[in-house]
Amino acid sequence: MPFTSPTWNFTGFYSFEVDFAEREEWYSQNTSAVLPSGAFPFQPAAHSQYNAQKPKVSVRWQPLDPKYVGALILRGSYTEAFHAPALSEISPASTQDFSGTFDPFTKEPNLFEVRVIGNPNLQPEVAYEWSYGAVYSPKWIKGLTLSADWWHIDMRSIASLLGTQFIVQNDIPGLIFRGPPRIINGRQVPGLIFLVIDPNENLTGAIFEGLDYEAVYILDSSMFGHGDFGRLTATVNGTWLSRAELQISPDTKRFGIAGELIPFGFTLTGSLPWNRANFSLFYDGPADTWMQGVDVGAVIHYTGQYEDDNVSLTSAFGSFEPPKLQTPRSGPLPWRARKVREWITLDLIASYTFNLSPPASAEVPGLAKDGGKNIQVKEDKEKNVMPVSTAEYNPCGWRAWLNNTTISLGMQNVFDEDPPFVAGGVENGYDESLATIKGRFWYVQLKKRF
């Protein structure tokens, strides 16, 4: 049940608020109808029970009266999260496939069997999140608002499929099965892969840290004292990823994945560029005119550069020292390493909302006796008058249907920019987690508000 503290107002605490909420969850999943599998031969069929109590605390502090230096707000929050595994994730049923990928440990392509299986021993995943930041609207620049928030996410017991390519690149013990070692050029090399098991596993954890920032400036033309010609709104917002680290199991080291292409099939996250941002500029028509409903603007989407699949690209046939995980350009062929270039697209949108003046009200005739009512006047006489009615006819016709209707025309990816080439995108040559091959796209939208 949420709880909000009273708002205080005294020196140093112009406004101070504390919110507290508690989340209670109960889950029960029945696996009694699932037969044991070869991967879990001694797994008993039973109910699985998951319960959790997770708090959320947030603080909002405005130390000074806005009349002095503008509105300054300091804020922070702490949250605990809980997610129980789905039935499909704990069922030991499996699917079989055959896949091929480049093996950085043998420096050659390999075709092998892949088994994707559920895990009845899967535990709930939990997360601990905190953030702190500030919002500032300076007194001397009217219409400007700046905000920045530093966030930290600590995820534990993450339920995830690792993906075939990820398992092979990191040579995760217990999930890769190889044939006997071979002798090539007088050296012993690992055997060829014949089986990869990709189970739903509880990874030890992952840590993500970064900065969210935003700047909004609203330029109201009426502030110059020469009439109202509309309003311009410019916005810049984005995210800088400072840290992203993953640990597969307690007996393995944590390694960084920030600024890198994440192999396809890895279900925890998509690729992680260091920077992503949006830039927008919108114009709204002046109030109390026919242009009041005009809204036109442009949005630029920016995705920064990040490392390609350099673990594979810098590997060399005949060399059996794979690149280090946190330094993927450390392979024997470092000059083959590359970055995925930035991707910038432009969207345009124009819309008009009809705000028609309401029709003149018309009274509904009353239902009093004799079409009216009798009132007492001077000399004890009565007079019949019509009743005063506050009811109105419901507006109808084309004006009623057109009022509060918004028509929008937009175009995404105006310059038809192709997604950047990704050497690690073995299926189609681009990163599906961040980009799309949809190209230039027109759309029309009609929205009616009643």
Secondary structure as GFF3:
##gff-version 3
##sequence-region A 1 450
A	DSSP	beta_strand	3	4	.	.	.	ID=ss1
A	DSSP	beta_strand	8	10	.	.	.	ID=ss2
A	DSSP	beta_strand	13	30	.	.	.	ID=ss3
A	DSSP	beta_strand	47	62	.	.	.	ID=ss4
A	DSSP	alpha_helix	66	69	.	.	.	ID=ss5
A	DSSP	beta_strand	70	83	.	.	.	ID=ss6
A	DSSP	alpha_helix	87	90	.	.	.	ID=ss7
A	DSSP	beta_strand	94	103	.	.	.	ID=ss8
A	DSSP	beta_strand	108	117	.	.	.	ID=ss9
A	DSSP	beta_strand	125	138	.	.	.	ID=ss10
A	DSSP	beta_strand	144	160	.	.	.	ID=ss11
A	DSSP	alpha_helix	164	170	.	.	.	ID=ss12
A	DSSP	beta_strand	176	178	.	.	.	ID=ss13
A	DSSP	beta_strand	182	184	.	.	.	ID=ss14
A	DSSP	beta_strand	187	189	.	.	.	ID=ss15
A	DSSP	beta_strand	193	199	.	.	.	ID=ss16
A	DSSP	beta_strand	201	220	.	.	.	ID=ss17
A	DSSP	three_ten_helix	221	224	.	.	.	ID=ss18
A	DSSP	beta_strand	231	247	.	.	.	ID=ss19
A	DSSP	beta_strand	255	256	.	.	.	ID=ss20
A	DSSP	beta_strand	275	284	.	.	.	ID=ss21
A	DSSP	three_ten_helix	290	293	.	.	.	ID=ss22
A	DSSP	beta_strand	294	303	.	.	.	ID=ss23
A	DSSP	beta_strand	306	307	.	.	.	ID=ss24
A	DSSP	alpha_helix	310	313	.	.	.	ID=ss25
A	DSSP	three_ten_helix	328	330	.	.	.	ID=ss26
A	DSSP	three_ten_helix	334	336	.	.	.	ID=ss27
A	DSSP	beta_strand	339	340	.	.	.	ID=ss28
A	DSSP	beta_strand	343	353	.	.	.	ID=ss29
A	DSSP	three_ten_helix	369	371	.	.	.	ID=ss30
A	DSSP	beta_strand	373	377	.	.	.	ID=ss31
A	DSSP	three_ten_helix	378	380	.	.	.	ID=ss32
A	DSSP	beta_strand	381	385	.	.	.	ID=ss33
A	DSSP	alpha_helix	398	402	.	.	.	ID=ss34
A	DSSP	beta_strand	405	412	.	.	.	ID=ss35
A	DSSP	beta_strand	441	448	.	.	.	ID=ss36
###
